[in-house]
Amino acid sequence: MAFPDGIADFRSDTVTRPTPEMRRAMAEAEVGDDVYGEDPTVAALQEEAAAAVGTEAALFVASGTMGNQIAIHLHTDPGDEVVCNEWAHVRNHEHGAASWLSGVAFRSVRGEGGAVTVDQIGEAIGQSGYHLPGVSLLVWENTHNVSGGAVVPLETMAAGTAAARRAGLRVHLDGARLFNAEAASGVPASAYAAEADTVMFCLSKGLGAPVGSMLCGTAAAMAAAHQVRKRLGGGMRQAGVIAAAARIGLQERDRLVDDHRLAARLAGMLRDRLPGAVVKPPETNMVLVGGDAVPGGADALAAALQAAGVLVGYIRPGVLRFCTHRDVDDSDADRVAAVAAALAGGGAQRRRTGYGAASAATGRDHMGYAVLFPGQGSQAVGMGADVFAARPDLLGEAADEILGWPLAATCAGGPEEELTHTDRAQPALFAVSYALWEAFRDAVAESPQAAAGHSLGEYTALAAAGALGFGDGLRLVAARGMAMAAAAGREPSGMAALLGAGVGEAEALAAACRERGGRLWVANLNAPGQVVVAGGSDDITWAAEHGRDHGVRRVIPLKVAGAFHSPFMAPAAHDLTEAVSSTPMREPAFPVWANATGLPHTTDIGRGLLEQLTSPVLFERSLVAMAEAGITRFVHIGPGEVTAGLAGRSIEGCETHVVSTLKEAAVVAGAIGAG
């Protein structure tokens, strides 16, 4: 939400204001003199920080720069060189502190996304010698700021750290936004921290605390760091006042996925309104916009935003950085999108006209149609019986070989309990829905103008549009089902439908649960009055008991295996990454709307599919966007008829059809053709 003065500030995640809970904690904090080691709130923060990254000890410092510089001072001698990426924060954005305070220089290397390779480390070490400075330290930065919050893969860090340690180098991790890396990748922060001797993370960035950072490492290293902090003037007295707020920020770090979701949505809207301007799909909470693709350049966009009460910063000359955080929300992103559309001179409106023109070419203005595919929950024993008989080439032995279990037999005879298992239901629904799509496609005269799928159905939509081959899609969906089942089995969790609630009430209920230390998030925005939340089993129970306090008429727990489309699925996103990256994907023949953004997929389809696992399903937003583009007919293809119902609830007066059998495929194809 905008600040009280109406300003939406996307310059950095450092601009956040303390929450009411933080202010109360600051006012009530138990304090002592931390220079003497007597502040109990600081001591508690240090213990919690060390536990969060898996180290023996931690030290509370005034800033990220101070934490990084203390680490460099500990690990080097004057005259040494430090290996880092050429755009590392320690080299470029700490005002030359390393040379001033520790007498060291940097041997920087080039690498995408903040990476430093084994070969580069070896080359840097090989260039040290009798006449050249010695190299004593490798510094990682994760996430990498200048690369737009890019996550340096754990395997890249592990390989580089192993090479550095073999050569006798120490290793430091500038993890200013380390928990953003954890939230995006599903890899625990402790795994990244294990690849370094010391790690720094900021409390005043995405975690939202008003001030402070943590330096973490062994107990011996932190004892030495305490002395260096004192020399730098960093000894703080009754620091528990600010440590109290920092503790809340650290405890609430699971909310960082909300920032990532907002960044993905903002990037999608900017891509739509300023094609080519978004430098790369966001991995975490940053969106980079290049001025070359903006009318008037980056300065023109920044000035127009400022006039509209929106602040944005530069990551480098000509490239703007939008940084999402807890004090900006969807309405602020909408303000950015509106300014971008105005600057583009009505580009979004022209694209909408294009849809109308396509319909007009057939003589039926605004009568194009979209195909919709169902997600898990629509499966039933007996589904697709006619399809399996008609398409043995597609759904016979080849599918069974891919899956390792009998697809047709399971769909035909169950048992029902087996078909409801996530790892069975998902590939079964994908296969049946895709075969029905092929039958419909072969019978209808006009291709769809768009496609969307609910959760799992997004994969079927991509296959229908040719972005995924059937075999590749079936393998990927099978891997998805297994990854989600494994993530759901880690701890008790679930989902619940909220009756009589809109988005505002749902978000208020989820926020209230998180404020009490619970874990509850909005997971599905399906249609007006159809909102679903996901969280721990105890939190679902709490929501059912307290829903009325937050404007929700009734909370109904759902019979699902886990908290899908929430941070509980971060391990699934991590486990599925390799399968997604190795699956061939092509440009879709027609737009496919993404669950995570409510906008059409662009070039990085795989990233959208991974984001979908931990982000809310924005199905209503997709349907409304299609209607605004002139699409008023929707064809549900697959078992059941759920998506047709959601379309009917979301778009007044729309036309819906259902294709759940081969006979219906022929009938609906004729109706669409008759227009």
C-alpha positions as CSV (number, residue, x, y, z in Angstrom):
1,M,0.0,0.0,0.0
2,A,1.1,3.6,-0.6
3,F,2.6,5.5,2.4
4,P,0.3,7.9,4.2
5,D,1.4,10.7,2.0
6,G,0.2,8.7,-1.1
7,I,3.6,7.9,-2.4
8,A,4.3,4.4,-3.7
9,D,8.0,3.9,-3.3
10,F,9.6,1.2,-5.5
11,R,13.2,2.6,-5.1
12,S,14.3,-0.1,-2.7
13,D,13.1,-2.5,-0.1
14,T,15.0,-0.4,2.5
15,V,12.2,2.2,2.5
16,T,9.8,0.2,4.5
17,R,8.3,1.6,7.7
18,P,8.1,-0.4,10.9
19,T,4.9,-2.3,11.3
20,P,2.6,-1.6,14.2
21,E,3.8,-4.9,15.7
22,M,7.4,-3.7,15.3
23,R,6.6,-0.4,17.0
24,R,5.0,-2.1,19.9
25,A,7.9,-4.4,20.3
26,M,10.4,-1.5,20.2
27,A,8.4,0.3,22.9
28,E,8.2,-2.7,25.1
29,A,11.7,-4.1,24.5
30,E,13.8,-5.3,27.4
31,V,17.2,-3.7,27.1
32,G,20.7,-3.5,28.6
33,D,24.1,-2.3,27.5
34,D,25.1,-4.3,24.5
35,V,28.7,-3.2,24.6
36,Y,28.9,-5.1,27.8
37,G,26.9,-8.0,26.2
38,E,24.0,-7.3,28.6
39,D,21.1,-6.5,26.2
40,P,18.8,-9.6,26.3
41,T,16.9,-8.6,23.2
42,V,20.1,-8.3,21.1
43,A,21.2,-11.7,22.5
44,A,17.9,-13.3,21.5
45,L,18.2,-11.8,18.0
46,Q,21.7,-13.1,17.6
47,E,20.7,-16.6,18.6
48,E,17.7,-16.6,16.2
49,A,19.8,-15.2,13.3
50,A,22.5,-17.9,13.8
51,A,19.8,-20.6,13.9
52,A,18.2,-19.2,10.7
53,V,21.4,-19.7,8.7
54,G,22.8,-22.7,10.6
55,T,25.9,-21.1,12.1
56,E,27.3,-21.2,15.6
57,A,27.0,-17.5,16.4
58,A,25.9,-14.1,15.0
59,L,26.7,-10.5,15.6
60,F,24.2,-7.6,15.3
61,V,25.7,-4.7,13.3
62,A,24.5,-1.4,12.1
63,S,24.4,-2.0,8.4
64,G,25.1,-4.5,5.7
65,T,28.2,-2.6,4.6
66,M,29.5,-2.8,8.2
67,G,28.9,-6.6,8.3
68,N,30.7,-7.1,4.9
69,Q,33.6,-4.9,5.9
70,I,34.1,-6.6,9.2
71,A,34.2,-10.0,7.4
72,I,36.7,-8.7,4.8
73,H,38.9,-7.4,7.6
74,L,38.8,-10.7,9.4
75,H,39.7,-12.8,6.3
76,T,42.5,-10.7,4.7
77,D,45.8,-8.9,5.3
78,P,46.7,-5.5,3.9
79,G,47.9,-5.8,0.3
80,D,45.7,-8.9,-0.4
81,E,43.2,-9.2,-3.2
82,V,39.6,-10.3,-3.0
83,V,37.9,-12.3,-5.8
84,C,34.4,-11.3,-6.6
85,N,32.0,-10.7,-9.5
86,E,32.6,-7.4,-11.3
87,W,29.2,-6.1,-10.1
88,A,29.5,-7.2,-6.5
89,H,28.1,-4.8,-3.9
90,V,31.3,-5.0,-1.8
91,R,33.3,-3.7,-4.8
92,N,30.9,-1.1,-6.3
93,H,28.5,0.1,-3.6
94,E,30.4,0.4,-0.3
95,H,32.3,3.6,-1.1
96,G,35.8,2.0,-1.4
97,A,35.6,0.8,2.2
98,A,37.6,-2.4,1.7
99,S,40.7,-0.5,0.5
100,W,40.2,2.3,3.1
101,L,39.7,0.0,6.1
102,S,41.5,-3.2,5.3
103,G,44.0,-2.2,2.6
104,V,42.8,-4.7,0.1
105,A,42.0,-4.6,-3.6
106,F,39.5,-6.5,-5.8
107,R,40.3,-9.0,-8.5
108,S,36.9,-8.9,-10.2
109,V,35.6,-11.4,-12.8
110,R,32.7,-11.3,-15.3
111,G,29.7,-13.5,-14.8
112,E,26.0,-13.6,-15.4
113,G,23.8,-13.2,-12.4
114,G,26.6,-12.7,-10.0
115,A,28.3,-16.0,-10.7
116,V,32.0,-16.7,-10.3
117,T,33.2,-20.0,-11.9
118,V,35.8,-22.5,-10.9
119,D,38.0,-21.6,-13.9
120,Q,37.8,-17.9,-12.9
121,I,38.8,-18.6,-9.4
122,G,41.7,-20.8,-10.6
123,E,42.8,-18.1,-13.0
124,A,42.8,-15.4,-10.3
125,I,44.8,-17.6,-7.9
126,G,47.2,-18.5,-10.7
127,Q,47.9,-14.8,-11.4
128,S,49.1,-14.2,-7.8
129,G,52.7,-14.7,-7.0
130,Y,56.1,-13.2,-6.3
131,H,55.3,-9.9,-8.1
132,L,51.6,-9.9,-7.8
133,P,49.3,-9.5,-4.8
134,G,48.1,-12.7,-3.0
135,V,44.5,-13.7,-3.2
136,S,43.0,-14.6,0.2
137,L,39.2,-14.3,0.0
138,L,36.3,-15.2,-2.3
139,V,33.1,-13.1,-1.9
140,W,29.7,-14.3,-3.1
141,E,26.6,-12.1,-3.3
142,N,23.2,-13.9,-3.2
143,T,20.8,-12.6,-4.4
144,H,22.8,-10.5,-6.8
145,N,21.6,-6.9,-6.7
146,V,22.8,-5.5,-10.0
147,S,21.5,-8.6,-11.9
148,G,18.0,-7.7,-10.6
149,G,17.9,-9.9,-7.6
150,A,19.2,-13.0,-9.4
151,V,19.7,-16.2,-7.4
152,V,23.2,-17.6,-7.6
153,P,22.5,-21.4,-7.8
154,L,23.7,-23.5,-4.9
155,E,25.6,-25.8,-7.1
156,T,27.5,-22.8,-8.6
157,M,28.4,-21.6,-5.1
158,A,29.4,-25.1,-3.9
159,A,31.8,-25.7,-6.8
160,G,33.4,-22.3,-6.5
161,T,33.7,-22.5,-2.7
162,A,35.3,-26.0,-3.0
163,A,37.9,-24.6,-5.5
164,A,38.6,-21.6,-3.3
165,R,39.1,-23.7,-0.2
166,R,41.4,-26.1,-2.0
167,A,43.6,-23.1,-2.7
168,G,43.5,-21.9,0.9
169,L,41.1,-19.0,0.4
170,R,38.5,-18.0,2.9
171,V,34.9,-17.4,1.7
172,H,32.4,-14.7,2.6
173,L,28.7,-14.5,1.5
174,D,27.1,-11.1,1.1
175,G,23.6,-12.4,1.7
176,A,21.9,-9.1,2.1
177,R,18.8,-10.6,0.5
178,L,19.7,-14.2,1.4
179,F,16.1,-15.1,2.4
180,N,14.8,-13.9,-0.9
181,A,17.1,-16.5,-2.5
182,E,15.6,-19.1,-0.1
183,A,12.1,-18.1,-0.9
184,A,12.7,-18.2,-4.6
185,S,14.6,-21.4,-4.9
186,G,13.3,-23.5,-2.0
187,V,16.9,-24.0,-0.9
188,P,17.3,-23.4,2.8
189,A,19.4,-20.3,3.7
190,S,21.6,-22.6,5.8
191,A,22.6,-24.5,2.7
192,Y,23.9,-21.3,1.0
193,A,25.5,-20.2,4.3
194,A,27.4,-23.5,4.5
195,E,29.4,-22.5,1.4
196,A,31.0,-19.6,3.3
197,D,33.0,-19.0,6.4
198,T,31.0,-15.9,7.3
199,V,27.6,-14.7,6.0
200,M,26.0,-11.3,6.3
201,F,22.3,-10.7,5.8
202,C,20.3,-7.5,6.1
203,L,17.4,-7.0,8.4
204,S,16.4,-3.6,6.9
205,K,15.7,-4.8,3.4
206,G,13.0,-7.3,2.6
207,L,12.6,-8.3,6.2
208,G,11.4,-4.8,6.9
209,A,13.2,-3.9,10.1
210,P,14.1,-0.2,10.5
211,V,17.8,-0.7,10.9
212,G,20.5,-3.4,11.2
213,S,22.2,-6.5,9.7
214,M,23.6,-9.7,11.0
215,L,27.1,-11.2,10.5
216,C,27.2,-14.9,11.2
217,G,29.9,-17.5,11.5
218,T,31.7,-19.6,14.0
219,A,31.8,-18.5,17.7
220,A,35.5,-17.7,17.4
221,A,35.0,-15.6,14.2
222,M,32.1,-13.6,15.9
223,A,34.3,-12.9,19.0
224,A,36.9,-11.4,16.6
225,A,34.2,-9.6,14.7
226,H,33.0,-8.1,18.0
227,Q,36.4,-6.4,18.4
228,V,36.4,-5.1,14.8
229,R,32.9,-3.7,15.2
230,K,34.1,-1.8,18.3
231,R,37.0,-0.3,16.3
232,L,34.6,0.8,13.6
233,G,32.5,2.6,16.2
234,G,29.7,0.0,15.9
235,G,29.3,-0.7,19.6
236,M,25.7,0.1,20.4
237,R,24.3,0.5,23.9
238,Q,20.6,-0.2,24.5
239,A,20.3,-1.7,21.0
240,G,17.4,-4.0,22.0
241,V,15.0,-1.2,21.0
242,I,15.9,-1.8,17.3
243,A,16.7,-5.5,17.8
244,A,13.1,-6.0,18.9
245,A,11.8,-4.9,15.5
246,A,14.5,-6.9,13.7
247,R,13.3,-10.1,15.5
248,I,9.8,-9.6,14.1
249,G,11.2,-9.1,10.6
250,L,13.2,-12.3,10.8
251,Q,10.3,-14.3,12.2
252,E,8.1,-13.1,9.3
253,R,10.5,-13.8,6.5
254,D,8.1,-16.3,4.9
255,R,6.2,-13.3,3.6
256,L,8.9,-12.6,1.0
257,V,7.1,-14.8,-1.5
258,D,4.4,-12.0,-1.5
259,D,7.1,-9.6,-2.8
260,H,8.1,-12.1,-5.4
261,R,4.6,-12.6,-6.6
262,L,4.1,-8.8,-6.9
263,A,7.3,-8.4,-8.8
264,A,6.2,-11.1,-11.3
265,R,2.8,-9.4,-11.7
266,L,4.4,-6.0,-12.2
267,A,6.9,-7.4,-14.8
268,G,4.0,-9.0,-16.7
269,M,2.0,-5.7,-16.9
270,L,5.1,-3.8,-17.9
271,R,5.9,-6.3,-20.6
272,D,2.4,-6.0,-21.9
273,R,2.4,-2.2,-22.0
274,L,6.1,-1.6,-22.9
275,P,7.2,-4.6,-25.0
276,G,10.9,-5.3,-24.8
277,A,11.4,-3.0,-21.8
278,V,11.6,-5.6,-19.0
279,V,15.3,-6.7,-19.1
280,K,14.6,-10.2,-17.7
281,P,11.9,-12.1,-15.9
282,P,12.3,-11.3,-12.2
283,E,13.6,-14.1,-10.0
284,T,12.9,-12.4,-6.7
285,N,11.6,-8.9,-5.8
286,M,13.2,-6.8,-8.5
287,V,12.0,-5.7,-11.9
288,L,14.6,-4.1,-14.3
289,V,13.3,-1.9,-17.1
290,G,15.6,-0.7,-19.9
291,G,15.1,2.8,-21.2
292,D,15.8,1.8,-24.8
293,A,12.4,0.3,-25.2
294,V,10.6,3.1,-23.4
295,P,9.2,6.1,-25.3
296,G,11.4,9.0,-24.2
297,G,13.8,6.7,-22.3
298,A,14.1,5.7,-18.7
299,D,14.2,9.3,-17.5
300,A,10.8,9.9,-19.1
301,L,9.2,6.9,-17.4
302,A,10.8,7.9,-14.0
303,A,9.5,11.5,-14.4
304,A,6.0,10.3,-15.3
305,L,5.9,8.0,-12.4
306,Q,7.0,10.6,-10.0
307,A,4.3,12.9,-11.3
308,A,1.8,10.1,-10.4
309,G,3.2,9.7,-6.9
310,V,5.4,6.7,-7.7
311,L,9.1,6.6,-7.0
312,V,11.6,4.3,-8.8
313,G,15.4,4.1,-8.8
314,Y,18.2,3.3,-11.2
315,I,20.3,0.2,-11.0
316,R,22.6,1.5,-13.6
317,P,22.4,4.4,-16.2
318,G,19.4,3.9,-18.4
319,V,18.0,1.0,-16.4
320,L,15.3,1.5,-13.8
321,R,14.8,-0.9,-10.9
322,F,11.4,-1.5,-9.3
323,C,11.9,-3.2,-5.9
324,T,8.8,-4.7,-4.3
325,H,8.4,-4.9,-0.5
326,R,5.9,-5.1,2.3
327,D,4.8,-1.4,1.8
328,V,3.7,-1.7,-1.9
329,D,0.9,-3.8,-3.2
330,D,-1.2,-4.7,-6.2
331,S,-2.8,-1.3,-6.4
332,D,0.6,0.4,-6.5
333,A,1.7,-1.9,-9.3
334,D,-1.5,-1.0,-11.1
335,R,-0.5,2.7,-10.8
336,V,2.8,1.9,-12.5
337,A,1.1,0.0,-15.2
338,A,-1.3,2.8,-15.9
339,V,1.6,5.3,-16.3
340,A,3.4,2.9,-18.6
341,A,0.4,2.5,-20.7
342,A,-0.1,6.3,-21.0
343,L,3.5,6.8,-21.9
344,A,3.3,4.1,-24.6
345,G,0.5,6.1,-26.1
346,G,-2.3,3.6,-25.6
347,G,-0.3,0.5,-26.5
348,A,-2.5,-1.7,-24.3
349,Q,-5.6,-0.4,-26.0
350,R,-4.2,-1.1,-29.5
351,R,-3.5,-4.6,-28.5
352,R,-7.1,-5.0,-27.3
353,T,-8.3,-3.7,-30.7
354,G,-6.2,-6.4,-32.3
355,Y,-8.3,-9.1,-30.6
356,G,-11.4,-7.4,-32.0
357,A,-9.9,-7.2,-35.4
358,A,-9.3,-10.9,-35.4
359,S,-12.9,-11.6,-34.5
360,A,-14.1,-9.1,-37.1
361,A,-12.2,-10.9,-39.8
362,T,-14.5,-13.9,-39.3
363,G,-17.6,-11.7,-39.4
364,R,-18.3,-12.1,-35.7
365,D,-16.8,-9.1,-33.8
366,H,-15.9,-10.0,-30.2
367,M,-17.0,-13.6,-30.7
368,G,-13.6,-15.3,-30.4
369,Y,-13.3,-17.9,-27.8
370,A,-10.8,-19.2,-25.2
371,V,-10.3,-22.8,-24.0
372,L,-10.0,-23.5,-20.3
373,F,-8.6,-26.6,-18.7
374,P,-9.3,-28.0,-15.2
375,G,-6.9,-28.6,-12.3
376,Q,-6.7,-31.3,-9.6
377,G,-10.0,-32.0,-8.0
378,S,-11.9,-32.6,-11.3
379,Q,-10.7,-36.2,-11.5
380,A,-13.3,-39.0,-11.2
381,V,-13.2,-42.8,-11.7
382,G,-14.4,-43.5,-15.2
383,M,-13.3,-40.2,-16.7
384,G,-12.2,-40.4,-20.3
385,A,-13.5,-43.8,-21.1
386,D,-14.5,-42.9,-24.6
387,V,-11.2,-41.0,-25.1
388,F,-9.0,-44.0,-24.1
389,A,-10.9,-46.2,-26.6
390,A,-10.5,-43.7,-29.4
391,R,-6.9,-42.7,-28.8
392,P,-4.9,-45.8,-27.9
393,D,-1.9,-44.3,-29.8
394,L,-1.8,-41.4,-27.4
395,L,-3.1,-42.8,-24.2
396,G,-2.1,-46.5,-24.4
397,E,1.2,-48.1,-23.9
398,A,3.3,-45.0,-24.6
399,A,1.6,-43.1,-21.8
400,D,1.9,-46.1,-19.4
401,E,5.7,-46.3,-20.2
402,I,6.2,-42.6,-19.5
403,L,4.3,-42.8,-16.2
404,G,5.3,-46.3,-15.0
405,W,1.7,-47.1,-14.1
406,P,-1.4,-48.0,-16.1
407,L,-3.1,-44.7,-16.9
408,A,-6.3,-46.1,-18.7
409,A,-6.9,-48.8,-16.1
410,T,-6.5,-46.4,-13.2
411,C,-8.9,-43.9,-14.8
412,A,-11.4,-46.5,-15.6
413,G,-11.4,-48.6,-12.4
414,G,-9.6,-46.6,-9.8
415,P,-9.7,-47.3,-7.0
416,E,-10.9,-43.8,-6.3
417,E,-8.4,-43.3,-3.4
418,E,-5.5,-43.9,-5.8
419,L,-6.9,-41.5,-8.4
420,T,-7.1,-38.8,-5.8
421,H,-3.4,-39.0,-5.0
422,T,-1.6,-35.9,-6.3
423,D,1.0,-38.0,-8.2
424,R,-1.8,-39.9,-10.0
425,A,-4.5,-37.3,-10.4
426,Q,-2.3,-34.7,-12.1
427,P,-1.0,-36.8,-15.1
428,A,-4.4,-38.5,-15.5
429,L,-6.2,-35.2,-15.8
430,F,-3.5,-33.8,-18.1
431,A,-3.8,-36.8,-20.4
432,V,-7.6,-36.9,-20.6
433,S,-8.0,-33.2,-21.0
434,Y,-5.3,-33.0,-23.8
435,A,-6.9,-35.9,-25.7
436,L,-10.3,-34.1,-25.5
437,W,-8.6,-31.0,-26.8
438,E,-7.3,-32.8,-29.8
439,A,-10.7,-34.1,-30.6
440,F,-12.2,-30.7,-30.2
441,R,-9.4,-29.0,-32.2
442,D,-9.9,-31.4,-35.1
443,A,-13.6,-30.7,-35.2
444,V,-13.7,-26.9,-34.8
445,A,-13.2,-24.6,-37.7
446,E,-11.7,-21.6,-35.8
447,S,-8.6,-21.7,-33.5
448,P,-9.0,-20.3,-30.0
449,Q,-7.7,-16.8,-29.3
450,A,-6.4,-17.7,-25.9
451,A,-6.1,-20.5,-23.4
452,A,-5.9,-20.8,-19.6
453,G,-5.8,-23.6,-17.1
454,H,-6.5,-23.7,-13.4
455,S,-3.3,-24.8,-11.6
456,L,-2.4,-28.1,-13.2
457,G,-4.6,-27.1,-16.2
458,E,-2.0,-24.4,-17.1
459,Y,0.2,-27.3,-18.3
460,T,-2.6,-28.6,-20.5
461,A,-3.2,-25.1,-21.9
462,L,0.4,-24.8,-22.8
463,A,0.3,-28.2,-24.5
464,A,-2.8,-27.2,-26.4
465,A,-1.0,-24.1,-27.7
466,G,2.0,-26.2,-28.8
467,A,4.4,-24.9,-26.2
468,L,4.7,-28.4,-24.8
469,G,4.7,-31.7,-26.6
470,F,2.3,-34.3,-25.2
471,G,5.0,-36.7,-24.1
472,D,7.2,-33.9,-22.6
473,G,4.2,-32.4,-20.9
474,L,3.1,-35.7,-19.4
475,R,6.6,-36.3,-18.0
476,L,6.7,-32.8,-16.6
477,V,3.2,-33.1,-15.0
478,A,4.2,-36.5,-13.5
479,A,7.3,-34.9,-12.0
480,R,5.2,-32.0,-10.7
481,G,2.7,-34.3,-9.1
482,M,5.5,-36.2,-7.3
483,A,7.2,-33.0,-6.2
484,M,4.0,-31.6,-4.8
485,A,3.1,-34.8,-3.0
486,A,6.5,-34.9,-1.4
487,A,6.3,-31.3,-0.3
488,A,2.8,-31.8,1.1
489,G,4.1,-34.8,3.1
490,R,6.7,-32.8,5.0
491,E,4.3,-31.5,7.5
492,P,0.5,-31.3,8.1
493,S,-1.0,-28.6,5.9
494,G,-4.1,-27.9,3.9
495,M,-6.5,-25.4,2.2
496,A,-9.8,-23.9,2.9
497,A,-12.5,-22.2,0.9
498,L,-13.8,-18.8,2.3
499,L,-17.5,-18.2,1.8
500,G,-18.8,-14.6,1.7
501,A,-15.3,-13.2,1.4
502,G,-13.5,-11.1,-1.2
503,V,-9.8,-10.6,-1.6
504,G,-9.6,-8.0,1.1
505,E,-11.2,-10.2,3.7
506,A,-9.1,-13.2,2.7
507,E,-5.9,-11.2,2.9
508,A,-6.9,-9.7,6.3
509,L,-7.5,-13.1,7.7
510,A,-4.2,-14.5,6.4
511,A,-2.3,-11.5,7.7
512,A,-3.9,-11.8,11.1
513,C,-2.9,-15.5,11.2
514,R,0.7,-14.6,10.3
515,E,0.9,-11.8,12.9
516,R,0.2,-14.4,15.6
517,G,3.1,-16.5,14.2
518,G,1.0,-18.7,12.0
519,R,1.4,-19.5,8.3
520,L,-1.6,-18.8,6.1
521,W,-1.7,-17.3,2.6
522,V,-4.3,-16.5,-0.1
523,A,-3.8,-19.4,-2.6
524,N,-6.6,-19.2,-5.1
525,L,-8.5,-16.2,-6.5
526,N,-10.9,-18.2,-8.6
527,A,-14.0,-16.0,-9.1
528,P,-16.0,-13.5,-7.1
529,G,-16.8,-15.1,-3.8
530,Q,-14.5,-18.1,-4.5
531,V,-11.3,-17.5,-2.6
532,V,-9.1,-20.2,-1.1
533,V,-6.4,-20.0,1.5
534,A,-3.6,-22.4,2.3
535,G,-1.5,-23.0,5.3
536,G,-0.5,-25.3,8.2
537,S,-3.2,-27.6,9.5
538,D,-3.4,-25.7,12.8
539,D,-3.7,-22.4,10.9
540,I,-6.6,-23.7,8.8
541,T,-8.3,-24.7,12.1
542,W,-7.6,-21.2,13.5
543,A,-9.0,-19.6,10.3
544,A,-12.2,-21.6,10.7
545,E,-12.6,-20.4,14.3
546,H,-11.8,-16.8,13.6
547,G,-13.0,-16.2,10.1
548,R,-16.0,-14.2,11.2
549,D,-13.8,-11.8,13.1
550,H,-12.3,-10.8,9.7
551,G,-15.5,-10.5,7.7
552,V,-15.5,-14.1,6.4
553,R,-19.0,-15.8,6.7
554,R,-17.7,-19.3,6.8
555,V,-14.4,-21.2,6.4
556,I,-14.6,-24.7,4.9
557,P,-11.5,-26.9,5.0
558,L,-10.9,-28.7,1.7
559,K,-10.0,-32.4,1.2
560,V,-6.6,-31.8,-0.3
561,A,-3.2,-33.2,0.5
562,G,-1.4,-30.0,1.3
563,A,-1.1,-26.3,1.1
564,F,-0.8,-25.9,-2.6
565,H,0.1,-22.5,-4.2
566,S,1.8,-21.3,-1.0
567,P,5.3,-21.1,0.5
568,F,4.7,-24.7,1.7
569,M,5.4,-25.7,-2.0
570,A,8.9,-24.1,-2.1
571,P,10.5,-27.6,-1.8
572,A,8.4,-28.7,-4.8
573,A,9.6,-25.7,-6.9
574,H,13.2,-26.6,-6.0
575,D,12.7,-30.3,-6.9
576,L,10.9,-29.5,-10.2
577,T,13.5,-26.9,-11.4
578,E,15.7,-29.5,-13.2
579,A,12.7,-31.1,-14.9
580,V,11.4,-27.7,-16.1
581,S,14.8,-26.5,-17.3
582,S,15.3,-29.8,-19.3
583,T,11.9,-29.8,-20.9
584,P,11.7,-28.4,-24.5
585,M,9.3,-25.4,-24.6
586,R,8.3,-23.4,-27.7
587,E,6.4,-20.2,-28.3
588,P,2.7,-20.9,-27.9
589,A,0.5,-20.6,-31.1
590,F,-1.9,-18.5,-29.1
591,P,-1.7,-16.6,-25.8
592,V,-1.7,-18.8,-22.7
593,W,-2.6,-17.0,-19.5
594,A,-0.3,-17.7,-16.5
595,N,-1.7,-18.5,-13.1
596,A,1.0,-16.6,-11.2
597,T,0.5,-13.2,-13.0
598,G,-2.9,-13.3,-14.5
599,L,-1.3,-12.3,-17.8
600,P,-0.1,-14.2,-20.9
601,H,3.1,-16.2,-20.7
602,T,6.1,-14.5,-22.4
603,T,9.4,-16.0,-23.2
604,D,10.3,-17.7,-19.9
605,I,7.5,-20.2,-19.6
606,G,9.4,-22.4,-17.3
607,R,9.9,-19.7,-14.7
608,G,6.2,-19.0,-14.7
609,L,5.5,-22.7,-14.1
610,L,7.8,-22.8,-11.1
611,E,6.4,-19.5,-9.7
612,Q,2.9,-21.0,-10.0
613,L,3.7,-23.6,-7.3
614,T,4.2,-21.0,-4.5
615,S,2.1,-18.1,-5.9
616,P,-1.7,-17.6,-5.7
617,V,-3.7,-18.8,-8.7
618,L,-5.0,-15.6,-10.3
619,F,-7.7,-17.3,-12.4
620,E,-10.4,-14.6,-12.0
621,R,-7.8,-12.0,-13.1
622,S,-7.0,-14.0,-16.2
623,L,-10.7,-14.4,-17.1
624,V,-11.4,-10.7,-16.7
625,A,-8.4,-9.8,-18.8
626,M,-9.6,-12.0,-21.6
627,A,-13.0,-10.5,-21.4
628,E,-11.5,-7.0,-21.6
629,A,-9.6,-8.2,-24.7
630,G,-13.0,-9.0,-26.3
631,I,-13.2,-12.7,-25.6
632,T,-16.7,-13.6,-24.3
633,R,-17.0,-17.3,-25.1
634,F,-15.2,-19.9,-23.0
635,V,-14.9,-23.7,-23.6
636,H,-14.1,-25.9,-20.6
637,I,-12.2,-28.9,-21.9
638,G,-11.6,-31.8,-19.6
639,P,-13.4,-33.8,-16.8
640,G,-16.1,-31.9,-14.9
641,E,-17.1,-28.3,-15.7
642,V,-15.4,-26.2,-13.0
643,T,-13.7,-23.7,-15.2
644,A,-16.9,-23.0,-17.1
645,G,-18.6,-22.2,-13.8
646,L,-15.8,-19.9,-12.8
647,A,-16.0,-18.0,-16.1
648,G,-19.7,-17.6,-15.6
649,R,-19.3,-16.1,-12.2
650,S,-16.4,-13.8,-13.2
651,I,-17.8,-12.4,-16.4
652,E,-21.4,-11.3,-16.6
653,G,-23.2,-12.4,-19.7
654,C,-20.4,-14.6,-21.1
655,E,-21.1,-17.8,-23.1
656,T,-19.7,-21.0,-21.7
657,H,-19.5,-24.6,-23.1
658,V,-18.3,-27.9,-21.7
659,V,-16.3,-30.6,-23.5
660,S,-15.9,-33.6,-21.2
661,T,-16.7,-36.4,-23.7
662,L,-15.9,-36.9,-27.4
663,K,-19.6,-36.4,-28.2
664,E,-19.6,-33.0,-26.5
665,A,-16.4,-32.1,-28.4
666,A,-18.2,-32.5,-31.7
667,V,-21.4,-30.7,-30.5
668,V,-19.5,-27.7,-29.0
669,A,-17.2,-27.5,-32.1
670,G,-20.3,-27.2,-34.2
671,A,-21.8,-24.5,-31.9
672,I,-18.5,-22.5,-32.0
673,G,-18.4,-22.8,-35.8
674,A,-22.0,-21.7,-36.1
675,G,-21.1,-18.6,-34.1
